[in-house]
Amino acid sequence: MMLAFFSGIPYLNFWYVSASVISWTLLYCFISSTNSKQSGLWNCRIVAMIHSLTVTKLIELSFIYESNPFCIIGEKNSCMQNFALVFSGGYFVFDFAWCIIKGNEGALMLLHHVISILSLIGGLCLNHSGAEICITLWGSELTNPFLQIRWFLKELKQYDTSFGKLNDFLFFWFFAFSRVGVGTALAFLFYHAKKTIFIIKVGGFLFYGLSIVWMWQICLFVRHKYFKKRSSWLQGYMCFISYSKWRIVCMLDSWHNLS
């Protein structure tokens, strides 16, 4: 019944998003007060993980209890979709403000936040294309917990462990699946969708472009961290084998000369 309030009434959207921003800010303040020994960035990343875990489950529920989102591209928003847009719209406004104040994020991440805010609030105000926005949001937030765990492991000096490698492995494949796999399918649907509003299409393609750039950066990181180390190890091993062969040949020559 409460979701009926999120039925796309335009003049209430501002208050809904404002209430969401205040709620995320209060949650951050609460976590900071109860976890004061940790830095503000640590507590902000806890909030980021809470958001990603919650909103992905919320969107999955909308997939289950409402129509298949791939079959309703370009249609009006449902109540659950509008709730997800309000929920995440407020979070991204909060996080964008936090990043600007602290100055700890680069241009790509800030651009990601701007596109997210405009797409979420735009879809909410237009009461349109909630399905494709929610699919994009689900794909982007699905990998966020792995990214946060990676940062926490680095802070705890536990990154170079088996668990850290497993987390990197899962992050890479989930990113490839959700951002590139599902993202490519959605971009194809965006391109051919006749009902999707043009500005929503632009936001979707910009977000897809960012995902491709990040996927390329992740591939470079994986190649540098894992495959170059393996190559160095193999080179060292081959040098050891060559040195051993050379020593054996020298010993045989010595014995032959003695005989």
N, C-alpha and C positions, 0 to 999 in steps of 0.2 A: 504493500500500500504506500509506503514512504517513497518508493521510486516513482509514483504517479506525479509527485511534485516536479520531477525532472522531465517534463513533457515538452520542453522547447519553448517556453513562454519567453519572448525576447527581453522584456524589461526586467525580468528576474535573473537573467544570466550573470549580470554584473555582481549581484549580491551573492549568488551561488559561488562564483569563482572567488570573490573576496572572502567569503566564509571558509572556503577551502584553503586559501593562502594563510589565513589566521590560524586555522587548525594545524597546518604543517609547521608554522612558526612556533606555536605553543608546544607541539610535540618535540621539536628541536630544543626548546628551552627546558622542557621537562627532562629530556635525556641528558642535556648538558649539566643540569643541576644535580641529577642523581649519579652522573658519571663525570664528576668535575676533575678527576685525576687525568683524564684524557683530553687531547686537544680538540678544538672546535671542528677541525677537519675530520677527526675520528668520529665524532658524534654526528656530523653531517652525513657521513658515509653510512652510518647506521640507519639514519632516516631514509637515505637513498635505497638501501636494501629493503627496508619495510615497504616503501612505495612499490618497488619492482615486484616483490613477492605478492603483494596484495592486489595490485592492478592486473597482473597476469591471470591470477585466479578469478578475479571479477570478470575479465573479458572472456575467459574460458567458460564461465557460467552462462554468459550471454550467448556463447556459441552453442551451448547445450540446450538451454531453455528457450532460445529464440531461433530464428531462421539461420540456415547456413550463410555465413557472411559473404562467401564468394558468389552466392546466388542473389544477393540483394544489393549489389554494387550500385551506388548512385541513388538509393532510395532515402526516404526520410528517416531520421534517427528514431530508435526505440528508446524507451525510458532507461533501460540498463546502459545503453550506449551513451546517452547524455550524462548519466551518473558517472561513467568512466571518464568522460571528457572533463567534467567538473573536477573530479577527484585528481586527475593527473594535471589538468591545467593549473590548478592551484599549487601543486607541487613544483612544477617547472618554473612558475613565477617566483616562488620562494627560493628555489635553488639558483635561478639566474641572478636574483638580487644578492644572494649569499656569495656567488662567484665574483660578481662585480665589486662587492665591498671588500672581499679578501684578496681578489686579484690573483687567484691560484690556478686559473684555467686558461688554456690557449684559445686561439681564434676559432679553430674547428669546433671545439666543444661549445663555445658561446654561440656560434652560428647554429649548431644543432639545437640549442635551447631556444633560440629565436624562432627557428622553423617549427619546432614542437609547439611553442606557445601560440603562434599565429594559426597553425593548423587546428589545434585543439579548440581554441576559443572561436576561431572562424567557423568550424564545423558545428559548434554549439550554437552560435548566433544564427547561422543559416538553417539550423535544424535539418541538415542534409549531409549525406555521405558519411554517416557515423560508422558504417560497417567497414569501409576501407581504412578509415582513420584508426579504428580499433585494431584491425589486423596489423597495421604498421606499428602501432603502439605496443601490441603484444610481442611482435618480433624484436623490437628495439629493447624492451625491458626484460625479455627472457634471458639474455646473457649478462645483465647487469649484476646479479648476485656473484657470479664468477669473477667479475672485474673487481668487485668490492673485497671479496675473499683474498684475491691476489694482493691487493693493497694492504690488508690487515696482516697477511703472512709476511710481507716485507717489513712491516713495522715491528713485528714480533721476532724477526730474524729466523723465520721458519720457511722462507720462500724456496730455498734450495733443498727441499725434502721431497720424498715420494708423493706426499699429499699435494705439494705445490706443483709438481709436474703433472699430476692427475688433473688438478684444477685448470692448468693451462691447456691440457689436452681437451677437456670438456668445453672450455671457453672457445677454443678454436673451432671445434666441430659444430657447436650450437650456433656460433656466430655465422659460420658458413651456411648452415641449414636455414636459420631464420632470416638473416639479413640479405644473403645472396640467393639462396634457393627460393624461399617463400617471397622474398622481395622482388626477384625477377618475375615470378608468376604474377604478382600483384601489379608490377609495372606494365606487364603485357595487358592485363585487364584494364588498367588505367588508360592506356593508350587507345584501346578499342571501346571503352565505355562511353556511351552517348549521353547518359543521364548525369554523370559526374561533372560537377561545376569546374570550370576551367582553373580557377585559383586553387582548388583542392588538388587538381592534377599537377599543377606547378609545384606545390608543396610536396607532393608525393615523389615527384622526380628529383627534386632537390635532396630530399631525405635519402632516396635510393643512391644518388651520386655520392653523398657523404659515406654511406655504407660501403660502397665500392672502394673509396679512398682508404677507409679504415681497414677493410679486408686486405688491401695491398700492404699497408703498414704492418698488419699482424703477420702476414706471410713473410715479410722481410725479417721481422723479429724472430719468428720460429726458425727460419733458415739460419740466422746469425747465432741464436742461442743453442740450438740443438744440433743442426747439421754441420756447422763449422767446427763445433767442439768434437763431433764424431770424426770429421775429416782430419783434424789435428791428431786425434788419438790414433787413427789408422796410419797416418804418416809416421808417428813415433814408433808404432808397432813395426812397420816395415823397415824403419831405420835400425831397430833392434835386431830384426831378423837378418838384415844385411850384415850388420856388425858381427853377429854370431857366426854367420857363414864365413866371413873373412877370418875370424879367429880360428875356426876349425881348419881352414885351408892352411893357415900359418903353422898350426900345430902339426898337421900332416907333413908339410914340407920339412919341418924341423926333425921329425922322426925319420923321414926318408934320408936326410943328410947324415944323421947319426948312424944309420944303418949302412 
